[in-house]
């Protein structure tokens, strides 16, 4: 049976809410509160707006279908200021409200690491988009990931660059924060297994001039570039300077290379580059359906800033309804038991670590349009 866009939008929401519609009569005026840390200000403010919109679109659909435990869901957003101290403060403000039953954290691994100790202390479910593999392997049972982790992205970048593009001499560029370091290590490890040579180059977040970095890559003699950028504005600046200094080797990047903000900033400098994308609009019926919903509402193309928060709200709502309770432990077990859940980012099958997705999409930037190539799924 073919899943239509309307089926996707209404079917997920109805499946989340239907078993509990009977309770709504006893919940007049009450809400189920979900907290969200998002960059309302700071360098990621634009992408933060997309993330909030994705969450709101999901919650609107859930509420129209009857809500959560028969009550309307309510989203409470705190500004994380695009900084580690900012997200710690934002989460503490949300955590101080006992009626908030679950949370959305950050898409940035470095921020998730910063808030993780407080997540453990609180002991309530937190949905995250950070891709550092360590996040779900450090004994924190309350983190649930809504993007594939970078143990997968590194393997996909390496295999595509070597086996499809035929390149063996790599420059690996990455931020020096938790996300970039983990991603760079994952990519380097995967390349070494394929018999490649690598030149490792780190950079500091919020750099305004990447000239020394570009020159180092140029002088390395690498015939292909693999990258892990934390912030889209950094990627935009780097891409323009890379082309201005005459470096035109193939480039395969982590998901930030197809982020809407990065595409707007870099323009033609990113044409003909490749990326691994957790969200690719034509990769599944669920992805297509979300793309239609998002475009109709926001009037711009969606990316993973909005898709993961859309899925996080849907899965959290489904988990609460499946648990039949707002008890944190029961919600946790319900989420871990979710299998074959059709999301915007793909099909969710949660493992005991809290990872819901286990593969990536290969996409290409064709004159500014992101074109889906193929999906690669891993079973380990």
Secondary structure as a PSIPRED ss2 file (coil, helix, strand):
# PSIPRED VFORMAT (PSIPRED V4.0)

   1 X C   1.000  0.000  0.000
   2 X C   1.000  0.000  0.000
   3 X C   1.000  0.000  0.000
   4 X C   1.000  0.000  0.000
   5 X H   0.000  1.000  0.000
   6 X H   0.000  1.000  0.000
   7 X H   0.000  1.000  0.000
   8 X H   0.000  1.000  0.000
   9 X H   0.000  1.000  0.000
  10 X H   0.000  1.000  0.000
  11 X H   0.000  1.000  0.000
  12 X H   0.000  1.000  0.000
  13 X H   0.000  1.000  0.000
  14 X H   0.000  1.000  0.000
  15 X H   0.000  1.000  0.000
  16 X H   0.000  1.000  0.000
  17 X H   0.000  1.000  0.000
  18 X H   0.000  1.000  0.000
  19 X H   0.000  1.000  0.000
  20 X H   0.000  1.000  0.000
  21 X H   0.000  1.000  0.000
  22 X H   0.000  1.000  0.000
  23 X H   0.000  1.000  0.000
  24 X H   0.000  1.000  0.000
  25 X H   0.000  1.000  0.000
  26 X H   0.000  1.000  0.000
  27 X C   1.000  0.000  0.000
  28 X C   1.000  0.000  0.000
  29 X C   1.000  0.000  0.000
  30 X C   1.000  0.000  0.000
  31 X E   0.000  0.000  1.000
  32 X E   0.000  0.000  1.000
  33 X E   0.000  0.000  1.000
  34 X E   0.000  0.000  1.000
  35 X E   0.000  0.000  1.000
  36 X E   0.000  0.000  1.000
  37 X E   0.000  0.000  1.000
  38 X E   0.000  0.000  1.000
  39 X C   1.000  0.000  0.000
  40 X C   1.000  0.000  0.000
  41 X C   1.000  0.000  0.000
  42 X C   1.000  0.000  0.000
  43 X C   1.000  0.000  0.000
  44 X C   1.000  0.000  0.000
  45 X H   0.000  1.000  0.000
  46 X H   0.000  1.000  0.000
  47 X H   0.000  1.000  0.000
  48 X H   0.000  1.000  0.000
  49 X H   0.000  1.000  0.000
  50 X H   0.000  1.000  0.000
  51 X H   0.000  1.000  0.000
  52 X H   0.000  1.000  0.000
  53 X H   0.000  1.000  0.000
  54 X H   0.000  1.000  0.000
  55 X H   0.000  1.000  0.000
  56 X H   0.000  1.000  0.000
  57 X H   0.000  1.000  0.000
  58 X H   0.000  1.000  0.000
  59 X H   0.000  1.000  0.000
  60 X H   0.000  1.000  0.000
  61 X H   0.000  1.000  0.000
  62 X H   0.000  1.000  0.000
  63 X H   0.000  1.000  0.000
  64 X H   0.000  1.000  0.000
  65 X C   1.000  0.000  0.000
  66 X C   1.000  0.000  0.000
  67 X C   1.000  0.000  0.000
  68 X E   0.000  0.000  1.000
  69 X C   1.000  0.000  0.000
  70 X C   1.000  0.000  0.000
  71 X E   0.000  0.000  1.000
  72 X E   0.000  0.000  1.000
  73 X E   0.000  0.000  1.000
  74 X E   0.000  0.000  1.000
  75 X E   0.000  0.000  1.000
  76 X E   0.000  0.000  1.000
  77 X E   0.000  0.000  1.000
  78 X E   0.000  0.000  1.000
  79 X E   0.000  0.000  1.000
  80 X C   1.000  0.000  0.000
  81 X C   1.000  0.000  0.000
  82 X C   1.000  0.000  0.000
  83 X C   1.000  0.000  0.000
  84 X H   0.000  1.000  0.000
  85 X H   0.000  1.000  0.000
  86 X H   0.000  1.000  0.000
  87 X H   0.000  1.000  0.000
  88 X H   0.000  1.000  0.000
  89 X H   0.000  1.000  0.000
  90 X H   0.000  1.000  0.000
  91 X H   0.000  1.000  0.000
  92 X H   0.000  1.000  0.000
  93 X H   0.000  1.000  0.000
  94 X H   0.000  1.000  0.000
  95 X H   0.000  1.000  0.000
  96 X C   1.000  0.000  0.000
  97 X C   1.000  0.000  0.000
  98 X C   1.000  0.000  0.000
  99 X C   1.000  0.000  0.000
 100 X E   0.000  0.000  1.000
 101 X E   0.000  0.000  1.000
 102 X E   0.000  0.000  1.000
 103 X E   0.000  0.000  1.000
 104 X E   0.000  0.000  1.000
 105 X C   1.000  0.000  0.000
 106 X C   1.000  0.000  0.000
 107 X C   1.000  0.000  0.000
 108 X C   1.000  0.000  0.000
 109 X H   0.000  1.000  0.000
 110 X H   0.000  1.000  0.000
 111 X H   0.000  1.000  0.000
 112 X H   0.000  1.000  0.000
 113 X H   0.000  1.000  0.000
 114 X H   0.000  1.000  0.000
 115 X H   0.000  1.000  0.000
 116 X H   0.000  1.000  0.000
 117 X H   0.000  1.000  0.000
 118 X H   0.000  1.000  0.000
 119 X H   0.000  1.000  0.000
 120 X H   0.000  1.000  0.000
 121 X H   0.000  1.000  0.000
 122 X H   0.000  1.000  0.000
 123 X C   1.000  0.000  0.000
 124 X C   1.000  0.000  0.000
 125 X C   1.000  0.000  0.000
 126 X E   0.000  0.000  1.000
 127 X E   0.000  0.000  1.000
 128 X E   0.000  0.000  1.000
 129 X C   1.000  0.000  0.000
 130 X C   1.000  0.000  0.000
 131 X C   1.000  0.000  0.000
 132 X C   1.000  0.000  0.000
 133 X H   0.000  1.000  0.000
 134 X H   0.000  1.000  0.000
 135 X H   0.000  1.000  0.000
 136 X H   0.000  1.000  0.000
 137 X C   1.000  0.000  0.000
 138 X C   1.000  0.000  0.000
 139 X C   1.000  0.000  0.000
 140 X C   1.000  0.000  0.000
 141 X C   1.000  0.000  0.000
 142 X C   1.000  0.000  0.000
 143 X E   0.000  0.000  1.000
 144 X E   0.000  0.000  1.000
 145 X E   0.000  0.000  1.000
 146 X C   1.000  0.000  0.000
 147 X C   1.000  0.000  0.000
 148 X C   1.000  0.000  0.000
 149 X C   1.000  0.000  0.000
 150 X H   0.000  1.000  0.000
 151 X H   0.000  1.000  0.000
 152 X H   0.000  1.000  0.000
 153 X H   0.000  1.000  0.000
 154 X H   0.000  1.000  0.000
 155 X H   0.000  1.000  0.000
 156 X H   0.000  1.000  0.000
 157 X H   0.000  1.000  0.000
 158 X H   0.000  1.000  0.000
 159 X H   0.000  1.000  0.000
 160 X H   0.000  1.000  0.000
 161 X H   0.000  1.000  0.000
 162 X H   0.000  1.000  0.000
 163 X H   0.000  1.000  0.000
 164 X H   0.000  1.000  0.000
 165 X C   1.000  0.000  0.000
 166 X C   1.000  0.000  0.000
 167 X C   1.000  0.000  0.000
 168 X C   1.000  0.000  0.000
 169 X E   0.000  0.000  1.000
 170 X E   0.000  0.000  1.000
 171 X E   0.000  0.000  1.000
 172 X E   0.000  0.000  1.000
 173 X E   0.000  0.000  1.000
 174 X E   0.000  0.000  1.000
 175 X E   0.000  0.000  1.000
 176 X C   1.000  0.000  0.000
 177 X C   1.000  0.000  0.000
 178 X H   0.000  1.000  0.000
 179 X H   0.000  1.000  0.000
 180 X H   0.000  1.000  0.000
 181 X H   0.000  1.000  0.000
 182 X H   0.000  1.000  0.000
 183 X H   0.000  1.000  0.000
 184 X H   0.000  1.000  0.000
 185 X H   0.000  1.000  0.000
 186 X H   0.000  1.000  0.000
 187 X H   0.000  1.000  0.000
 188 X H   0.000  1.000  0.000
 189 X H   0.000  1.000  0.000
 190 X H   0.000  1.000  0.000
 191 X H   0.000  1.000  0.000
 192 X H   0.000  1.000  0.000
 193 X H   0.000  1.000  0.000
 194 X C   1.000  0.000  0.000
 195 X C   1.000  0.000  0.000
 196 X C   1.000  0.000  0.000
 197 X E   0.000  0.000  1.000
 198 X E   0.000  0.000  1.000
 199 X E   0.000  0.000  1.000
 200 X E   0.000  0.000  1.000
 201 X E   0.000  0.000  1.000
 202 X E   0.000  0.000  1.000
 203 X E   0.000  0.000  1.000
 204 X C   1.000  0.000  0.000
 205 X C   1.000  0.000  0.000
 206 X C   1.000  0.000  0.000
 207 X C   1.000  0.000  0.000
 208 X C   1.000  0.000  0.000
 209 X C   1.000  0.000  0.000
 210 X C   1.000  0.000  0.000
 211 X H   0.000  1.000  0.000
 212 X H   0.000  1.000  0.000
 213 X H   0.000  1.000  0.000
 214 X H   0.000  1.000  0.000
 215 X H   0.000  1.000  0.000
 216 X H   0.000  1.000  0.000
 217 X H   0.000  1.000  0.000
 218 X H   0.000  1.000  0.000
 219 X H   0.000  1.000  0.000
 220 X H   0.000  1.000  0.000
 221 X C   1.000  0.000  0.000
 222 X C   1.000  0.000  0.000
 223 X C   1.000  0.000  0.000
 224 X E   0.000  0.000  1.000
 225 X E   0.000  0.000  1.000
 226 X E   0.000  0.000  1.000
 227 X E   0.000  0.000  1.000
 228 X E   0.000  0.000  1.000
 229 X C   1.000  0.000  0.000
 230 X C   1.000  0.000  0.000
 231 X C   1.000  0.000  0.000
 232 X H   0.000  1.000  0.000
 233 X H   0.000  1.000  0.000
 234 X H   0.000  1.000  0.000
 235 X H   0.000  1.000  0.000
 236 X H   0.000  1.000  0.000
 237 X H   0.000  1.000  0.000
 238 X H   0.000  1.000  0.000
 239 X H   0.000  1.000  0.000
 240 X H   0.000  1.000  0.000
 241 X H   0.000  1.000  0.000
 242 X H   0.000  1.000  0.000
 243 X H   0.000  1.000  0.000
 244 X H   0.000  1.000  0.000
 245 X C   1.000  0.000  0.000
 246 X C   1.000  0.000  0.000
 247 X C   1.000  0.000  0.000
 248 X C   1.000  0.000  0.000
 249 X C   1.000  0.000  0.000
 250 X E   0.000  0.000  1.000
 251 X E   0.000  0.000  1.000
 252 X E   0.000  0.000  1.000
 253 X E   0.000  0.000  1.000
 254 X C   1.000  0.000  0.000
 255 X H   0.000  1.000  0.000
 256 X H   0.000  1.000  0.000
 257 X H   0.000  1.000  0.000
 258 X H   0.000  1.000  0.000
 259 X C   1.000  0.000  0.000
 260 X H   0.000  1.000  0.000
 261 X H   0.000  1.000  0.000
 262 X H   0.000  1.000  0.000
 263 X H   0.000  1.000  0.000
 264 X H   0.000  1.000  0.000
 265 X H   0.000  1.000  0.000
 266 X H   0.000  1.000  0.000
 267 X H   0.000  1.000  0.000
 268 X H   0.000  1.000  0.000
 269 X H   0.000  1.000  0.000
 270 X H   0.000  1.000  0.000
 271 X C   1.000  0.000  0.000
 272 X C   1.000  0.000  0.000
 273 X C   1.000  0.000  0.000
 274 X E   0.000  0.000  1.000
 275 X E   0.000  0.000  1.000
 276 X E   0.000  0.000  1.000
 277 X E   0.000  0.000  1.000
 278 X C   1.000  0.000  0.000
 279 X C   1.000  0.000  0.000
 280 X C   1.000  0.000  0.000
 281 X C   1.000  0.000  0.000
 282 X C   1.000  0.000  0.000
 283 X C   1.000  0.000  0.000
 284 X C   1.000  0.000  0.000
 285 X H   0.000  1.000  0.000
 286 X H   0.000  1.000  0.000
 287 X H   0.000  1.000  0.000
 288 X H   0.000  1.000  0.000
 289 X H   0.000  1.000  0.000
 290 X H   0.000  1.000  0.000
 291 X H   0.000  1.000  0.000
 292 X H   0.000  1.000  0.000
 293 X H   0.000  1.000  0.000
 294 X H   0.000  1.000  0.000
 295 X H   0.000  1.000  0.000
 296 X H   0.000  1.000  0.000
 297 X H   0.000  1.000  0.000
 298 X H   0.000  1.000  0.000
 299 X C   1.000  0.000  0.000
 300 X C   1.000  0.000  0.000
 301 X C   1.000  0.000  0.000
 302 X C   1.000  0.000  0.000
 303 X C   1.000  0.000  0.000
 304 X H   0.000  1.000  0.000
 305 X H   0.000  1.000  0.000
 306 X H   0.000  1.000  0.000
 307 X H   0.000  1.000  0.000
 308 X H   0.000  1.000  0.000
 309 X H   0.000  1.000  0.000
 310 X H   0.000  1.000  0.000
 311 X H   0.000  1.000  0.000
 312 X H   0.000  1.000  0.000
 313 X H   0.000  1.000  0.000
 314 X H   0.000  1.000  0.000
 315 X H   0.000  1.000  0.000
 316 X H   0.000  1.000  0.000
 317 X H   0.000  1.000  0.000
 318 X H   0.000  1.000  0.000
 319 X H   0.000  1.000  0.000
 320 X H   0.000  1.000  0.000
 321 X H   0.000  1.000  0.000
 322 X H   0.000  1.000  0.000
 323 X H   0.000  1.000  0.000
 324 X C   1.000  0.000  0.000
 325 X C   1.000  0.000  0.000
 326 X C   1.000  0.000  0.000
 327 X C   1.000  0.000  0.000
 328 X H   0.000  1.000  0.000
 329 X H   0.000  1.000  0.000
 330 X H   0.000  1.000  0.000
 331 X H   0.000  1.000  0.000
 332 X H   0.000  1.000  0.000
 333 X H   0.000  1.000  0.000
 334 X H   0.000  1.000  0.000
 335 X H   0.000  1.000  0.000
 336 X H   0.000  1.000  0.000
 337 X C   1.000  0.000  0.000
 338 X C   1.000  0.000  0.000
 339 X C   1.000  0.000  0.000
 340 X C   1.000  0.000  0.000
 341 X E   0.000  0.000  1.000
 342 X E   0.000  0.000  1.000
 343 X C   1.000  0.000  0.000
 344 X C   1.000  0.000  0.000
 345 X C   1.000  0.000  0.000
 346 X C   1.000  0.000  0.000
 347 X E   0.000  0.000  1.000
 348 X E   0.000  0.000  1.000
 349 X C   1.000  0.000  0.000
 350 X C   1.000  0.000  0.000
 351 X C   1.000  0.000  0.000
 352 X C   1.000  0.000  0.000
 353 X C   1.000  0.000  0.000
 354 X C   1.000  0.000  0.000
 355 X E   0.000  0.000  1.000
 356 X C   1.000  0.000  0.000
 357 X C   1.000  0.000  0.000
 358 X C   1.000  0.000  0.000
 359 X E   0.000  0.000  1.000
 360 X E   0.000  0.000  1.000
 361 X E   0.000  0.000  1.000
 362 X E   0.000  0.000  1.000
 363 X E   0.000  0.000  1.000
 364 X E   0.000  0.000  1.000
 365 X E   0.000  0.000  1.000
 366 X E   0.000  0.000  1.000
 367 X C   1.000  0.000  0.000
 368 X C   1.000  0.000  0.000
 369 X E   0.000  0.000  1.000
 370 X E   0.000  0.000  1.000
 371 X E   0.000  0.000  1.000
 372 X E   0.000  0.000  1.000
 373 X E   0.000  0.000  1.000
 374 X E   0.000  0.000  1.000
 375 X E   0.000  0.000  1.000
 376 X E   0.000  0.000  1.000
 377 X E   0.000  0.000  1.000
 378 X C   1.000  0.000  0.000
 379 X C   1.000  0.000  0.000
 380 X C   1.000  0.000  0.000
